[in-house]
Amino acid sequence: MNTFKLRTIESINDYVEVTFSFVEKNKCYNISLTYKYSSELNTLEKKKIFMDKLELYDSNYDSFYEGDIIYKNPLTEQLIFLMMLSDSNLKTYSGNVTSECYRLVLIKTIKLLWD
């Protein structure tokens, strides 16, 4: 399990604390994400708008992204490895991109690989 914060460019005060966890079973990763919101995001509508900006909300299904099952292979092993790193350790892999932005790209990649 790893917990980290994500923000949008528009506001540094608004954030979501994401807890990323996974279970490995039958050559797959069952990935789960849970969220805790900053006090400024105090209504469901504000949460939806914020999460939509992060591409972690699906308005078609009126739901937040909660995870996926992805097949275990060398690529997904690296995705899991990177997601489990601390912010300071992740910076050594992310180049000039902040760890927050890099994690968001990793989550979006996981969304594409659902099995």
C-alpha positions as CSV (number, residue, x, y, z in Angstrom):
1,M,0.0,0.0,0.0
2,N,1.2,3.5,-0.8
3,T,-0.4,6.8,-0.1
4,F,0.3,10.1,-2.0
5,K,-1.3,13.4,-2.9
6,L,-2.5,14.6,-6.3
7,R,-3.3,18.2,-7.2
8,T,-4.5,20.1,-10.2
9,I,-2.6,23.0,-11.7
10,E,-5.4,25.4,-10.8
11,S,-5.2,25.1,-7.1
12,I,-2.4,24.0,-4.7
13,N,-4.9,24.0,-1.7
14,D,-7.2,21.4,-3.3
15,Y,-5.8,17.9,-3.3
16,V,-6.8,14.3,-3.0
17,E,-4.9,11.8,-0.9
18,V,-4.8,8.5,-2.9
19,T,-4.1,5.2,-1.3
20,F,-2.9,2.7,-3.9
21,S,-2.9,-1.0,-3.1
22,F,-2.7,-4.2,-5.0
23,V,-3.1,-8.0,-4.6
24,E,-1.3,-10.3,-6.9
25,K,-3.3,-13.5,-7.7
26,N,-3.4,-15.9,-10.7
27,K,-0.9,-13.9,-12.8
28,C,-2.9,-10.7,-12.3
29,Y,-2.8,-7.6,-10.2
30,N,-6.0,-6.5,-8.6
31,I,-5.4,-2.8,-8.1
32,S,-7.4,-0.6,-5.7
33,L,-7.5,3.2,-5.2
34,T,-9.2,4.9,-2.4
35,Y,-9.5,8.7,-1.8
36,K,-9.5,11.2,1.0
37,Y,-10.2,14.8,0.0
38,S,-8.9,18.1,1.3
39,S,-11.3,20.1,3.3
40,E,-11.9,22.5,0.4
41,L,-13.5,19.7,-1.6
42,N,-16.4,19.5,0.8
43,T,-19.3,18.6,-1.6
44,L,-19.8,15.7,-4.0
45,E,-20.0,18.2,-6.9
46,K,-16.6,19.7,-6.0
47,K,-15.1,16.3,-5.8
48,K,-16.5,15.3,-9.2
49,I,-15.1,18.4,-10.9
50,F,-11.7,18.0,-9.2
51,M,-11.4,14.3,-10.1
52,D,-12.6,14.9,-13.6
53,K,-9.7,17.3,-14.1
54,L,-7.4,14.5,-13.0
55,E,-9.2,12.1,-15.4
56,L,-10.2,10.0,-12.4
57,Y,-13.9,10.5,-12.7
58,D,-16.2,9.1,-15.3
59,S,-19.3,11.2,-15.9
60,N,-20.9,8.5,-18.1
61,Y,-21.0,6.1,-15.1
62,D,-21.1,8.8,-12.4
63,S,-18.2,7.0,-10.7
64,F,-14.6,7.7,-9.5
65,Y,-11.8,5.4,-10.8
66,E,-11.4,2.7,-8.1
67,G,-8.9,0.4,-9.8
68,D,-8.7,-2.5,-12.2
69,I,-7.4,-6.0,-12.7
70,I,-4.4,-6.1,-15.0
71,Y,-2.4,-9.0,-16.3
72,K,1.1,-9.4,-14.7
73,N,3.9,-9.0,-17.2
74,P,7.2,-7.1,-17.3
75,L,5.5,-3.8,-18.1
76,T,2.9,-4.1,-15.4
77,E,5.5,-5.2,-12.9
78,Q,7.4,-2.0,-13.5
79,L,4.2,0.1,-13.2
80,I,3.5,-1.5,-9.8
81,F,7.1,-1.0,-8.7
82,L,7.0,2.7,-9.6
83,M,3.6,3.2,-8.0
84,M,4.9,1.8,-4.7
85,L,7.9,4.1,-4.5
86,S,8.0,7.1,-2.2
87,D,7.9,10.6,-3.8
88,S,11.6,11.1,-3.2
89,N,12.5,7.7,-4.8
90,L,10.1,8.2,-7.7
91,K,11.9,11.5,-8.6
92,T,14.9,9.5,-9.6
93,Y,12.8,7.8,-12.3
94,S,10.5,10.6,-13.4
95,G,13.1,13.0,-15.0
96,N,11.9,16.6,-15.0
97,V,8.3,15.7,-14.2
98,T,7.1,16.0,-10.6
99,S,6.3,12.8,-8.8
100,E,2.6,13.9,-8.7
101,C,2.4,14.2,-12.5
102,Y,4.3,11.0,-13.0
103,R,2.0,9.0,-10.7
104,L,-1.0,10.4,-12.6
105,V,0.5,9.2,-15.9
106,L,1.1,5.8,-14.3
107,I,-2.5,5.6,-13.1
108,K,-3.8,6.5,-16.6
109,T,-1.6,3.8,-18.1
110,I,-3.0,1.3,-15.7
111,K,-6.5,2.3,-16.7
112,L,-5.6,1.5,-20.3
113,L,-4.4,-2.0,-19.4
114,W,-7.4,-3.4,-17.7
115,D,-7.9,-7.1,-18.3
